[in-house]
Amino acid sequence: MSETSMTSKQLNGRVALLTTTRLVMTSSVRMVYPFLAVFANNLQVDISKISLAIGFSFVASAAAPFLAPIADRKGRKTGMLLGIGIFVVGTLLAGLLPNYTTLFLMILLGNLGNNLFLPAVQAYVGDNVRYEKRGLYLAITEIAWALSFVILVPLAGWIIERSTWYAPFIFIGAAGLVMMVLVWRYLPSDHPAESPEGNIFKNFGKIFTTKAALLGFAFALFICAANEVVNVVFGVWIQSSYGVLIAALGAATLVIGIAELTGEGLTAYLADHLGKQKSVALGLILNTVTAVALPLFSRSLTGAFIWLFLFYMTFELAIISSLPLMTEVFPEARATLMALLIAAFSLGRALGDLIAPALFANGILTNALVTAGMNILALLVLSLIHLPRREVVGEVESSSTDTPGL
């Protein structure tokens, strides 16, 4: 599905469009975490009900691989538009008909839409960028994840303080509709160069008999569960431990966003120069050290912010470095493979969502120590992953399955 006639300028413009679209799509889901207590208070429900909604949404969005093959069979653009459309419906529902049920649906449809859009984007990059440069381009698309905490989530906090808890969803949903039109208008239609043979389940069977894919899914589950047991409670921890208001929670999201941008900047360099697996391992080790060092930072709000910065920066280095690695596991059906990987990410986050509140009852340090243990499991699984038909020359990784591209 490679567009061999595409210039670097055209590729950069299209990646910028897709990155901006993901920025909008990510924001509505990510804003639930820091404002979890705010939403719970306004809806008059316990925070565990919001956490349950997040966890259920990740389990439900694991169904995305059954829709993701559309991007392998009908084209990456079609898969992207389907994901954006589902996201827009969910977000506007929560904004226009605000209650617990529509918030639940927003979280569910937002995650499902993202889980359809993202593998199509990753497959698009995999089609058009050679493996040795892929770490850079995938890191660029992941900047949207961090920028949502730097720009849109703090903006959402500002809107909530001056309006209502659901007002941000109206603006984000409208922005998603605009991005859908832009993607439809400016991203050329594409068609698979080689359609995967057989039906969806046959292709799943091929992937699930690939050892590197199975190990990659296990790695994804462990690393995301490790992060989520802190991610889902950090806002409650900051608010309850230091007595801060909504504006300070917005500041916390800004710190995390900057940390993730830093991690993505490191990934853009290290993944292609140090090597994908070594870069992932480095991130996991540093994240584990940060987790167990929590008591050294938690004595003040400033220290807590520093710890959050280190925690999210090192996690971002690990998880983003894993994406270019996994795009080369099964090139014949990249979108399907990446959707299954994201489903594994989602199941890991669902696991973290389910256990995080119980762990937090014993203090945030318990969550951090569980994170460290799961990171070690992820590191052990990572050490067993070997890509098929791979050659490693010096510090530059290449593959005989590289597709034509930049």
C-alpha positions in Angstrom: 0.0 0.0 0.0 3.0 2.2 -0.4 2.6 5.5 -2.2 5.9 5.6 -3.9 5.2 8.9 -5.6 4.6 10.7 -2.3 7.2 13.3 -1.6 8.7 14.1 1.9 6.7 17.3 2.0 3.4 15.5 1.2 4.1 12.9 3.8 5.0 15.5 6.5 1.8 17.4 5.7 -0.4 14.3 6.0 1.3 13.2 9.2 0.7 16.7 10.7 -3.0 16.4 9.8 -3.3 13.0 11.4 -1.4 14.1 14.5 -3.7 17.1 14.9 -6.7 14.8 14.5 -5.4 12.5 17.2 -4.8 15.5 19.5 -8.5 16.3 19.4 -9.6 12.6 19.7 -7.3 11.9 22.7 -8.3 14.9 24.7 -11.9 13.9 25.6 -10.7 10.6 27.0 -7.6 11.8 28.8 -9.4 14.7 30.5 -11.4 12.1 32.5 -8.4 11.2 34.6 -7.4 14.5 36.3 -11.1 15.6 36.6 -12.4 12.2 37.7 -13.3 13.5 41.2 -14.9 16.6 39.6 -17.1 14.5 37.3 -18.1 12.2 40.1 -19.1 15.1 42.4 -21.2 16.8 39.7 -22.9 13.5 38.8 -23.2 12.6 42.5 -21.6 9.2 42.0 -18.6 7.5 43.7 -15.3 7.8 41.9 -15.3 4.0 41.6 -18.2 4.3 39.2 -16.2 6.5 36.9 -13.2 4.2 37.2 -15.5 1.3 36.4 -16.7 3.1 33.2 -13.1 3.6 32.2 -12.2 0.0 32.8 -15.3 -1.3 31.0 -14.6 1.0 28.0 -11.1 -0.5 27.6 -12.6 -4.0 27.7 -15.3 -3.0 25.1 -12.8 -1.2 22.9 -10.8 -4.4 22.7 -13.4 -5.3 20.1 -11.7 -2.8 17.7 -9.6 -5.6 16.0 -12.9 -6.9 14.5 -13.4 -3.6 12.8 -9.7 -2.7 12.2 -9.3 -5.1 9.2 -11.3 -2.5 7.3 -8.1 -0.5 7.1 -6.3 -3.5 5.6 -9.0 -4.4 3.1 -10.7 -1.0 2.3 -7.8 1.3 2.9 -6.2 3.2 5.8 -8.3 6.3 5.1 -11.6 4.4 5.5 -10.4 3.0 8.8 -9.4 6.5 10.0 -12.8 8.0 9.1 -14.7 5.2 10.9 -12.7 5.8 14.0 -13.2 9.6 14.0 -17.0 9.2 13.3 -17.4 6.9 16.4 -15.5 9.3 18.6 -17.5 12.3 17.4 -20.8 10.6 18.2 -19.7 9.7 21.8 -18.3 13.1 22.6 -21.2 15.1 21.4 -23.6 12.8 23.3 -21.8 13.6 26.6 -21.8 17.3 25.8 -25.4 17.7 24.6 -27.1 15.2 26.9 -24.9 15.3 30.1 -25.5 12.5 32.6 -23.6 9.4 33.9 -24.9 7.2 31.0 -23.7 9.5 28.3 -20.4 10.1 30.1 -20.1 6.3 30.2 -20.8 6.1 26.4 -18.4 8.9 25.7 -15.6 7.1 27.4 -16.5 3.8 25.7 -17.0 5.3 22.2 -14.0 7.6 22.6 -11.7 4.7 23.3 -13.2 2.6 20.6 -12.8 5.4 18.1 -9.2 6.0 19.1 -8.5 2.2 18.9 -9.8 2.2 15.3 -8.1 5.5 14.2 -4.7 4.9 15.7 -3.8 1.5 14.1 -4.9 2.8 10.7 -2.5 5.8 11.2 0.3 3.5 12.4 -0.2 1.2 9.4 -0.2 4.3 7.1 3.2 5.3 8.5 4.4 1.7 8.2 3.4 1.6 4.6 5.2 4.8 3.6 8.3 5.1 5.9 11.2 2.6 6.0 11.8 0.8 9.3 15.0 2.6 10.1 13.2 5.9 10.1 9.9 4.8 11.4 10.6 5.5 15.1 10.9 9.2 14.3 7.5 9.4 12.4 5.6 7.3 14.9 7.0 9.4 17.7 5.7 12.5 15.9 2.2 11.0 15.7 2.4 10.3 19.4 3.1 13.9 20.2 -0.7 14.4 20.1 -1.0 12.2 23.2 1.3 14.5 25.2 0.0 17.8 23.7 -3.5 16.9 24.8 -2.3 17.3 28.4 -0.3 20.4 27.5 -3.0 22.3 25.6 -6.5 20.9 25.5 -6.9 19.3 29.0 -5.7 22.4 30.9 -8.1 24.4 28.6 -10.9 22.0 29.5 -10.1 22.7 33.2 -10.3 26.4 32.5 -13.7 25.9 30.8 -15.1 23.8 33.6 -14.2 26.4 36.2 -16.0 29.1 34.2 -18.9 27.0 32.8 -20.1 23.4 33.4 -18.4 20.1 33.8 -19.6 18.9 30.4 -19.0 22.1 28.3 -15.5 20.9 27.0 -17.1 17.9 25.4 -19.2 20.1 23.1 -16.1 22.0 21.9 -14.0 18.8 21.5 -16.9 17.0 19.6 -17.2 20.0 17.2 -13.5 20.0 16.6 -13.6 16.3 15.9 -16.2 16.9 13.3 -14.0 19.5 11.6 -11.0 17.1 11.6 -13.1 14.4 10.1 -14.0 16.7 7.2 -10.3 17.7 6.7 -9.1 14.0 6.7 -11.9 13.2 4.2 -10.9 16.2 2.0 -7.1 16.2 2.1 -6.0 12.6 2.7 -5.9 10.7 -0.6 -7.9 7.5 -0.9 -5.7 4.4 -0.7 -6.2 0.8 -1.6 -4.2 -2.2 -0.3 -1.4 -3.3 -2.7 -2.0 -6.9 -1.4 -5.2 -7.7 0.3 -4.7 -10.2 3.1 -5.9 -13.6 2.0 -8.8 -15.4 3.8 -11.4 -14.0 6.2 -10.8 -11.9 9.3 -10.6 -15.0 11.6 -8.1 -16.7 9.3 -5.9 -13.6 9.5 -6.3 -13.5 13.2 -5.2 -17.2 13.3 -2.0 -16.3 11.4 -1.2 -13.5 13.8 -1.9 -15.6 16.9 0.5 -18.3 15.6 3.3 -15.7 15.3 5.4 -15.9 18.5 6.6 -12.3 18.3 3.0 -11.1 18.1 1.9 -13.1 21.1 4.9 -11.9 23.1 4.1 -8.3 22.0 0.5 -8.6 23.2 1.7 -9.9 26.6 4.2 -7.0 26.8 1.5 -4.5 26.0 -0.8 -5.8 28.7 1.8 -5.7 31.4 3.2 -2.2 30.5 -0.2 -0.6 30.3 -1.5 -2.2 33.5 1.6 -1.0 35.2 1.0 2.6 34.1 -2.8 2.6 34.7 -2.6 1.7 38.3 -1.0 5.1 38.9 -2.7 6.9 36.0 -6.3 6.4 37.2 -5.6 7.7 40.7 -3.0 10.5 40.3 -5.6 13.2 40.2 -7.3 12.0 43.3 -3.9 11.6 45.0 -2.9 15.1 44.2 -6.2 16.6 45.3 -6.6 14.6 48.5 -2.9 14.8 49.6 -2.2 18.4 48.9 -5.7 20.0 49.0 -5.4 21.5 45.5 -8.2 22.9 43.4 -9.2 22.3 39.7 -6.6 24.8 38.4 -3.8 22.9 40.2 -5.1 19.6 38.6 -4.8 21.4 35.3 -1.2 22.3 36.2 -0.5 18.6 37.0 -1.8 17.6 33.5 0.6 20.2 32.0 3.5 18.7 33.9 2.5 15.3 32.6 2.1 16.6 29.1 5.6 18.2 29.1 7.0 14.9 30.5 5.4 12.9 27.7 6.7 15.4 25.1 10.1 14.9 26.5 9.7 11.2 26.4 8.6 11.3 22.8 11.5 13.5 21.9 13.9 11.0 23.4 12.1 8.2 21.5 12.4 10.1 18.2 16.1 9.9 18.6 16.8 6.8 20.6 14.5 4.3 18.9 16.2 4.8 15.5 19.8 5.2 16.9 20.0 3.0 20.0 17.6 0.4 18.6 13.9 -0.2 19.3 14.1 -3.0 21.9 17.0 -1.3 23.8 15.1 1.9 23.9 12.0 0.1 25.3 14.1 -1.6 27.9 15.8 1.6 29.0 12.4 3.3 29.4 11.1 0.3 31.5 14.1 0.3 33.8 14.0 4.0 34.4 10.2 3.9 35.0 10.7 1.1 37.6 13.3 3.1 39.4 11.1 6.1 39.4 8.1 4.1 40.8 10.0 2.8 43.8 11.5 6.2 44.5 8.1 7.8 45.2 8.7 8.3 48.9 11.6 10.6 48.1 9.3 12.9 46.2 5.9 12.8 47.8 6.7 15.1 50.8 5.5 18.2 48.9 3.4 19.2 45.9 6.5 20.3 44.0 8.1 16.9 44.7 5.0 15.2 43.6 5.0 17.1 40.3 8.7 16.2 39.7 7.8 12.5 40.3 4.9 12.7 37.9 7.2 14.2 35.3 9.8 11.4 35.6 7.2 8.7 35.8 5.4 9.7 32.6 8.5 10.7 30.7 10.1 7.2 31.2 6.9 5.4 30.5 6.4 7.3 27.2 10.0 6.4 26.2 9.2 2.7 26.7 5.7 2.5 25.1 6.4 4.7 22.1 9.6 2.9 21.3 7.6 -0.4 21.1 5.3 0.9 18.3 7.8 0.8 15.4 9.0 -2.5 16.7 5.5 -4.0 16.4 4.8 -2.5 13.0 7.3 -5.0 11.6 5.9 -8.2 13.2 3.3 -8.9 10.6 3.5 -6.4 7.6 0.9 -8.3 5.5 -1.8 -7.0 7.9 -0.3 -4.1 9.8 -3.5 -2.4 10.7 -5.0 -5.6 12.1 -1.8 -6.4 14.1 -1.6 -2.9 15.5 -5.3 -3.0 16.4 -4.7 -6.2 18.3 -1.8 -4.6 20.0 -3.9 -1.6 21.0 -6.6 -4.1 22.2 -3.9 -5.6 24.5 -3.0 -2.1 25.6 -6.7 -1.6 26.4 -7.0 -4.8 28.3 -3.9 -3.9 30.4 -5.5 -0.5 31.2 -8.8 -2.2 32.1 -6.9 -4.4 34.5 -5.2 -1.4 36.0 -8.5 0.5 36.3 -10.1 -2.4 38.2 -7.3 -2.9 40.8 -6.2 0.8 41.1 -8.9 2.0 43.6 -8.4 -1.0 45.9 -4.6 -0.5 45.8 -5.0 3.2 46.5 -6.9 2.4 49.7 -3.5 1.4 51.1 -1.8 4.6 49.8 -0.3 5.7 46.5 3.0 3.9 47.3 1.2 0.5 46.9 0.1 1.5 43.4 3.7 2.5 42.6 5.2 -0.8 43.8 2.7 -2.8 41.8 3.7 -0.7 38.8 7.3 -1.7 39.4 6.4 -5.4 39.5 4.5 -5.3 36.3 7.3 -3.4 34.6 9.7 -6.2 35.4 7.3 -8.7 33.9 7.0 -6.5 30.7 10.9 -6.4 30.6 11.2 -10.2 30.8 8.7 -10.6 28.0 10.4 -8.0 25.9 13.7 -9.9 26.1 12.0 -12.8 24.3 10.7 -10.9 21.3 12.6 -11.5 18.0 11.3 -10.1 14.7 11.0 -12.5 11.7 13.4 -12.0 8.8 15.3 -9.2 10.7 18.8 -8.1 10.3 20.6 -5.8 12.7 23.6 -3.9 11.3 25.5 -2.0 13.9 23.0 0.3 15.7 20.7 0.6 12.7 17.9 -1.9 12.5 16.6 -3.0 9.2 14.3 -5.7 7.9 13.9 -7.7 4.7 10.2 -6.9 4.9 10.7 -3.1 4.6 8.2 -1.6 2.2 9.2 1.0 -0.3 9.0 4.5 1.0 10.9 7.4 2.4 
